[in-house]
Amino acid sequence: QEPSVLPARLPNLLVGGSSGIAVGMTTNIPPHNLGEICDAIIYLID
């Protein structure tokens, strides 16, 4: 299920990006444009 609320005012994980290795699986989240993230949040609210 998707969360009903965001844990912070600004989703730092999406803005800054991240990468890591856990239990043999790698994860790479690239940094995103802050304007696009704001547009997506407004779209979800509407």
C-alpha positions in Angstrom: 0.0 0.0 0.0 1.1 3.6 -0.6 1.5 5.8 2.4 -1.4 8.3 3.0 1.0 11.0 4.3 4.6 11.9 3.5 7.0 11.5 6.4 8.5 15.0 5.8 7.7 18.2 4.1 10.4 17.6 1.5 11.2 14.0 0.3 14.9 14.2 0.8 15.5 10.7 -0.5 14.1 11.6 -3.9 15.8 15.0 -4.1 19.3 13.8 -3.1 19.2 10.3 -4.4 20.9 7.3 -2.8 22.6 4.0 -3.5 23.3 1.0 -1.4 23.8 -2.8 -1.1 21.7 -5.0 1.2 21.3 -8.7 1.3 22.9 -9.1 -2.2 20.6 -6.6 -3.9 21.7 -3.2 -5.0 19.6 -0.1 -5.1 20.2 3.1 -7.0 17.8 6.1 -6.7 19.0 9.0 -8.9 18.5 12.6 -7.7 15.4 14.2 -9.1 14.5 17.8 -10.0 12.8 19.6 -7.1 10.3 21.2 -9.4 9.2 17.9 -10.8 8.8 16.5 -7.2 6.7 19.5 -6.2 4.5 19.0 -9.3 4.1 15.3 -8.5 3.1 16.0 -4.8 0.5 18.6 -6.0 -0.8 16.0 -8.5 -1.2 13.4 -5.7 -3.0 15.9 -3.5 -5.5 16.8 -6.2 
